[in-house]
Amino acid sequence: MNYISTRGGIAPIGFKDAVMMGLATDGGLLLPTEIPRIDSSTLARWHDLPYRELALEIISLFADDIPSADLKRLIDRSYDRFTAPEITPLVTKDGVQILELFHGPTLAFKDVALQLLGNLFEYLLKERGEKMNIVGATSGDTGSAAIHGVRGKENISIFILHPHLKTSPVQALQMTTVTDDNVHNIAVKGTFDDCQNMVKGFFGDLEFKENYSLGAVNSINWARVLAQVVYYFYAAFRAAREPGGEVIFSVPTGNFGDIFAGYIAKKMGLPIRRLLLATNENNILTRFINDGDYSLAHVVSTASPSMDIQVASNFERYLYYLFDENPEAIRRAFVSFAENGRMNFSLEQRQRVAEEFLSRSVNQEETLKCIADFHAETGYLLDPHTAVGVTAALEFTSWELPLICLATAHPAKFDEAVTAATGIVPERPALLDGIENLPTRCQVMENDPAAIRAFIEENAI
């Protein structure tokens, strides 16, 4: 399996090189040259596989340059720290099916991918005798999951930028209480989009990227998307009313990475009728799907901070398929977006989008009401991001198909919002016990790319 850039500027590369490259050297995002199509007999064979075995089957299709025995060891090691034997259990509450993705070491769905990516990096760096400086931006969960994926690993240092005082307190502590020598937290006085733009700028400077061996853990890294494809198959197999039956997924979305993994699963042949994209007030993706309006707006701070994003970094991957795999069309679209802060779409393109996606924007009042009402009716606590997805899902129950809501974080990570909604302080998992009393290390910095670049240069391995 080879990989190419959405912008057409690189020769095809293998999976291992794609993992190490992260962002393509031409500024685009990496995608496989073809998406494997899974036939009905293979879907039937996969149907009852445990999570780790299913992961090996799916990931092997895209990572054929890693020996199967090595890949199995990497997958097994990646999920050893998950507290649920099923890795991503599917539970039903009052008819609503919830895919719990928060049983990893940082209690968020990002662990599913970043535990694997951290192990892949360590494996490949040892194989090549190289070192890597990971640079990433986070709106909350990616940073802690990335840090816990590589803390203490050989030949790796990690620099994570997060918006100062704009994550939940628990999210910040999950990053800043990791004081391993190879971990560097940077709190930027700005928004997540400021952090993300800086990181993209660092990777776009090819001399800087090569001189300091920069590596990417954000969802611009294809391996992250690939790891997330697995749980769409796993959940659909357990939710469908009959083998091969259709399902719908509701996905709370900020960066388009998680829902894009579902799109890949659908292209592979998983019978997904629609992907329901749920946003908070930062609704650029909802405006795109419902109105063809992909235009910048100001970032609004909400109770679901991991979704407080305007520029969705994975959206380019979907556009590659929407634009009929035409790299020149991608380049033109992003030049226009840089100049005008918007993209334009034809009626035919908008019709194609409507065949794949539904979307709903959920405001903060609706989010808190959903947390309160769902708890009152079922006794189950939703975190605010999951509540955005559940609120959207409850409007589409007339489809009479299994509708699976992705639960992206444990409610204890957002205890202030949950308590405000319900009056109940969510019970903390053991992983969070005493986290406020741990020593912390974090560099608070101005929104200044030059200063942050200098900090990376000074502390790189």
C-alpha positions in Angstrom: 0.0 0.0 0.0 1.4 3.4 -1.0 0.5 6.9 0.1 0.2 10.2 -1.8 -0.4 13.8 -0.9 -3.8 15.5 -1.4 -1.8 18.2 -3.2 0.0 15.9 -5.6 3.6 17.0 -4.8 5.3 13.8 -3.6 6.1 10.5 -5.1 4.2 7.5 -3.5 5.7 6.3 -0.2 5.0 3.3 2.0 3.1 3.2 5.3 6.2 3.4 7.5 7.4 6.5 5.6 3.9 8.0 5.8 3.9 7.6 9.6 7.2 9.3 9.9 6.4 12.1 7.4 3.1 13.1 9.1 2.2 16.2 7.1 3.2 15.8 3.4 6.3 17.8 2.4 4.1 19.7 -0.1 1.8 20.9 2.6 -0.9 18.4 1.9 -2.2 15.4 3.8 -1.3 11.8 3.1 -3.9 9.3 1.8 -3.6 5.7 0.5 -3.5 5.4 -3.2 -6.6 3.2 -3.0 -9.1 2.3 -0.3 -9.4 -1.5 0.0 -13.0 -2.7 -0.7 -14.2 -5.3 1.8 -16.6 -7.9 0.4 -19.5 -9.4 2.3 -17.8 -12.7 3.1 -14.9 -10.8 4.7 -17.3 -8.7 6.7 -19.0 -11.8 7.9 -15.6 -13.3 8.9 -14.7 -10.2 10.8 -18.1 -9.9 12.5 -17.4 -11.6 15.8 -13.6 -10.9 16.1 -12.3 -9.4 19.4 -11.2 -5.8 19.1 -7.4 -6.5 18.8 -7.8 -9.2 16.2 -10.1 -6.9 14.2 -7.6 -4.1 14.5 -4.9 -6.4 13.1 -7.1 -7.4 10.1 -7.9 -3.8 9.2 -4.6 -2.1 9.9 -2.7 -4.8 8.0 -4.5 -3.8 4.8 -2.9 -0.3 5.0 0.4 -1.2 6.7 1.8 -4.0 4.6 5.4 -3.0 5.1 5.4 -4.0 8.7 5.6 -7.8 9.4 2.4 -9.2 10.8 4.0 -10.5 14.0 5.5 -7.1 14.7 2.2 -5.3 14.0 0.3 -7.7 16.3 2.8 -6.9 19.1 2.4 -3.2 18.6 -1.4 -3.4 18.6 -1.4 -5.6 21.7 0.9 -3.3 23.6 -1.1 -0.3 22.6 -4.3 -1.6 24.2 -2.8 -3.2 27.3 -3.5 0.0 29.3 -7.2 0.1 28.5 -9.4 -0.7 31.4 -12.3 -2.3 29.4 -11.6 -5.8 27.9 -13.6 -4.8 24.8 -11.4 -1.7 24.4 -14.4 0.3 23.0 -17.5 -1.2 24.6 -21.0 -0.5 23.1 -23.7 0.1 25.7 -27.4 0.8 25.3 -29.2 3.3 27.5 -33.0 3.8 26.9 -32.6 2.8 23.3 -29.6 5.0 22.6 -26.4 3.1 21.6 -23.3 4.6 23.0 -19.8 3.6 21.9 -17.5 4.3 24.9 -14.2 5.4 23.6 -12.8 6.6 26.9 -11.3 3.6 28.6 -7.6 4.4 27.8 -5.0 6.1 30.0 -6.3 9.7 29.5 -10.0 8.8 29.4 -10.6 10.1 25.8 -11.1 8.7 22.4 -7.7 10.0 21.3 -6.0 7.2 23.3 -7.3 4.6 20.8 -5.0 6.1 18.1 -2.2 7.7 20.1 -1.2 4.7 22.1 -0.7 2.9 18.8 1.1 5.9 17.1 3.5 6.2 20.1 4.4 2.6 19.8 4.8 2.9 16.0 7.1 5.8 16.4 9.3 4.0 18.9 9.4 0.9 16.7 10.3 2.8 13.5 12.9 5.1 15.2 14.7 2.1 16.7 14.6 0.4 13.3 16.1 3.4 11.6 18.5 4.6 14.3 16.8 8.0 14.3 15.4 10.6 16.8 12.2 12.6 16.6 10.8 15.8 18.0 7.0 15.6 18.0 5.3 18.9 17.7 1.5 19.1 18.1 -1.4 21.4 18.9 -4.4 20.4 21.1 -7.7 21.8 22.1 -7.6 19.5 25.0 -7.6 15.7 24.5 -5.1 15.2 21.8 -2.3 16.7 23.8 -2.7 14.5 26.9 -3.2 11.4 24.8 -0.1 12.1 22.8 2.0 12.8 25.8 0.9 9.6 27.5 1.5 7.8 24.2 5.2 8.8 24.1 6.2 9.7 27.7 9.5 8.1 28.6 9.9 6.5 25.2 13.4 6.3 23.6 14.5 8.7 20.9 11.5 11.0 21.2 10.8 14.4 22.7 7.3 15.9 22.5 6.2 19.6 22.4 2.5 20.2 22.8 0.9 23.6 22.3 -2.5 24.2 24.0 -4.5 27.5 24.4 -3.8 28.9 27.8 -6.8 28.6 30.2 -9.0 27.4 27.3 -9.1 23.7 28.1 -10.9 22.1 31.0 -8.8 22.0 34.3 -8.6 18.3 34.1 -7.4 18.3 30.5 -4.7 20.8 31.4 -3.6 18.8 34.4 -3.4 15.6 32.4 -0.8 17.3 30.3 1.1 19.5 32.7 1.5 16.8 35.5 3.6 14.6 33.1 7.0 15.8 34.0 9.1 13.2 32.1 12.3 14.8 30.7 11.0 14.2 27.1 7.7 16.1 27.6 7.4 19.9 27.0 4.0 21.6 27.5 3.5 25.1 26.0 0.5 27.1 27.0 -0.1 29.7 24.3 -1.9 32.9 25.0 -4.3 32.5 22.1 -6.9 30.0 20.6 -6.5 26.5 19.5 -6.5 27.7 15.9 -3.5 29.9 16.7 -1.7 26.8 18.0 -2.7 24.7 15.1 -1.6 27.4 12.6 1.8 27.6 14.2 2.3 23.9 14.1 1.3 23.8 10.4 3.8 26.6 9.8 6.6 24.7 11.5 5.9 21.7 9.4 5.7 23.8 6.3 9.2 25.1 6.9 11.0 22.1 5.4 14.4 23.2 6.5 13.2 23.5 10.1 11.3 20.2 9.9 14.3 18.3 8.6 16.9 19.9 10.8 14.9 19.1 14.0 13.3 15.8 12.8 9.8 17.0 13.4 7.1 14.4 13.8 3.3 14.9 13.9 0.8 13.4 16.3 -2.2 15.5 15.4 -4.8 13.9 13.2 -2.8 15.1 10.2 -0.9 11.8 10.7 -2.6 9.1 8.7 -1.9 6.4 11.3 -4.3 8.2 13.7 -7.2 8.1 11.3 -6.4 4.5 10.5 -6.5 3.4 14.1 -9.9 5.0 14.5 -11.4 3.2 11.5 -11.4 0.0 13.5 -14.0 1.0 16.1 -16.5 1.9 13.4 -16.4 -1.7 12.2 -16.4 -3.0 15.8 -19.4 -1.0 16.8 -21.4 -1.6 13.6 -21.0 -5.4 13.9 -22.4 -5.3 17.4 -25.2 -2.8 16.7 -26.7 -3.9 13.4 -30.0 -5.8 13.7 -28.7 -8.4 11.3 -25.4 -9.3 9.7 -24.7 -6.7 7.0 -27.4 -4.4 8.3 -27.0 -0.6 8.0 -26.3 1.7 10.8 -25.9 5.5 11.4 -23.1 7.1 13.5 -23.4 10.4 15.4 -20.0 11.9 15.8 -19.2 15.1 17.8 -16.7 16.8 15.6 -14.2 19.6 15.6 -11.3 18.7 13.4 -13.1 16.3 11.1 -10.6 13.5 11.9 -12.9 11.2 13.8 -15.7 11.4 11.4 -13.3 11.0 8.5 -12.3 7.7 9.9 -16.0 6.7 9.6 -16.0 7.9 6.0 -13.1 5.7 5.2 -14.9 2.7 6.9 -17.9 3.5 4.7 -15.7 3.6 1.6 -14.3 0.2 2.6 -17.7 -1.3 2.5 -19.0 -1.0 6.0 -22.8 -0.5 5.6 -23.2 3.0 7.1 -26.3 4.8 5.8 -25.2 8.2 7.0 -22.6 9.9 9.2 -24.2 12.5 11.5 -21.7 15.3 12.1 -22.5 17.2 15.4 -20.9 20.5 16.2 -21.2 23.1 19.0 -21.5 26.8 18.3 -18.2 26.6 16.3 -20.2 25.2 13.4 -18.1 25.7 10.2 -18.6 22.0 9.3 -22.4 22.1 9.9 -22.6 25.2 7.7 -20.6 23.4 5.0 -22.8 20.2 5.1 -26.2 22.0 5.4 -25.6 25.2 3.3 -22.3 24.7 1.4 -20.9 27.5 3.5 -17.3 26.8 4.6 -16.2 30.2 5.8 -14.3 31.4 8.8 -16.0 32.8 11.9 -14.7 33.7 15.4 -14.0 30.9 17.8 -16.5 30.7 20.6 -15.6 29.2 24.0 -18.0 26.5 25.1 -18.5 23.7 27.6 -17.1 21.3 24.9 -13.7 22.9 24.4 -12.2 20.1 22.3 -14.6 21.2 19.5 -13.9 24.9 19.8 -12.3 24.9 16.4 -13.0 26.8 13.1 -10.4 25.4 10.7 -10.8 21.6 10.5 -7.4 20.2 9.7 -8.7 16.9 8.3 -11.3 18.4 6.1 -8.7 18.5 3.2 -8.7 14.7 3.1 -12.5 14.6 2.5 -12.2 17.4 -0.1 -9.7 15.3 -2.0 -12.5 12.8 -2.7 -15.2 15.4 -3.1 -13.0 17.1 -5.8 -12.6 13.7 -7.6 -9.0 13.1 -6.4 -7.8 16.2 -8.2 -4.7 17.7 -6.4 -4.9 20.9 -8.5 -8.5 21.6 -7.3 -7.3 21.1 -3.7 -4.5 23.6 -4.2 -6.8 26.2 -5.7 -9.4 25.7 -2.9 -6.8 26.4 -0.2 -5.3 29.4 -2.0 -8.8 30.8 -2.1 -9.4 30.0 1.5 -6.2 31.6 2.6 -7.1 34.8 0.6 -10.8 35.0 1.3 -11.5 32.9 4.4 -14.1 30.8 2.5 -14.5 28.0 -0.1 -17.2 27.6 -2.7 -18.9 24.4 -3.8 -21.1 23.5 -6.8 -24.6 22.2 -6.5 -23.5 18.8 -7.6 -20.8 18.7 -4.9 -23.3 19.8 -2.3 -25.7 17.0 -3.4 -22.8 14.5 -3.0 -22.1 15.8 0.5 -25.8 15.3 1.4 -25.6 11.7 0.4 -22.8 11.0 2.9 -23.6 13.3 5.8 -26.2 14.8 8.0 -25.3 17.6 10.4 -26.7 19.6 13.4 -25.2 22.4 15.4 -25.9 22.2 19.2 -25.6 25.2 21.4 -24.4 25.2 25.1 -27.9 25.4 26.5 -29.0 22.4 24.6 -25.8 20.5 25.5 -26.3 21.0 29.3 -30.0 20.2 29.0 -29.1 16.9 27.2 -26.7 16.0 30.0 -29.4 16.7 32.6 -32.3 15.0 30.8 -30.3 11.9 29.8 -29.1 11.4 33.3 -32.6 11.8 34.7 -34.0 9.3 32.2 -31.2 6.7 32.2 -28.9 7.3 35.2 -26.0 7.7 32.7 -23.7 10.7 32.7 -22.6 12.2 29.3 -19.6 14.4 28.9 -20.5 17.7 27.1 -18.9 16.6 23.8 -20.8 13.3 23.8 -24.0 15.2 24.7 -23.6 17.3 21.5 -23.6 14.1 19.5 -26.5 12.6 21.5 -28.6 15.8 21.1 -28.1 15.7 17.3 -28.9 11.9 17.2 -32.2 12.2 19.1 -33.5 14.3 16.2 -32.9 11.5 13.6 -34.5 8.5 15.4 -37.1 8.4 12.6 -34.6 6.6 10.4 -35.4 3.4 12.2 -31.9 2.2 11.9 -29.4 1.6 14.8 -27.9 5.0 15.6 -24.5 4.8 17.4 -23.3 7.8 19.4 -19.6 8.1 19.9 -18.8 8.9 23.5 -15.5 10.7 23.2 -14.5 11.4 26.8 -15.3 10.3 30.4 -17.6 12.8 32.1 -15.1 13.3 35.0 -12.8 15.1 32.5 -15.4 17.8 32.3 -16.8 17.7 35.8 -17.6 21.4 35.9 -20.0 21.2 33.0 -21.6 18.0 34.2 -22.1 19.3 37.7 -23.6 22.5 36.3 -26.1 20.5 34.3 -27.0 17.8 36.9 -25.9 19.0 40.3 -23.9 15.7 40.5 -20.1 15.5 40.6 -19.1 12.6 38.4 -17.2 9.8 40.1 -13.6 10.0 39.3 -11.8 7.0 37.8 -8.6 6.0 39.7 -6.5 7.5 36.9 -7.5 11.0 38.1 -7.1 10.5 41.8 -5.0 13.2 43.4 -4.2 14.8 40.0 -4.5 18.4 41.5 -1.8 17.6 44.0 0.8 16.4 41.5 3.8 18.6 40.5 3.4 20.3 37.2 5.6 21.7 34.4 4.4 24.1 31.7 5.8 27.0 29.7 3.3 29.8 29.3 4.2 31.8 26.2 2.9 34.6 24.1 1.2 33.9 20.7 4.5 34.3 19.0 5.7 31.7 16.5 9.3 32.9 16.6 9.5 32.6 20.3 7.9 29.1 20.4 10.2 28.0 17.5 13.2 29.2 19.5 11.9 27.2 22.6 11.6 24.0 20.4 15.1 24.6 19.0 16.6 25.0 22.5 15.0 21.9 23.9 15.0 19.5 21.0 16.8 16.2 21.2 
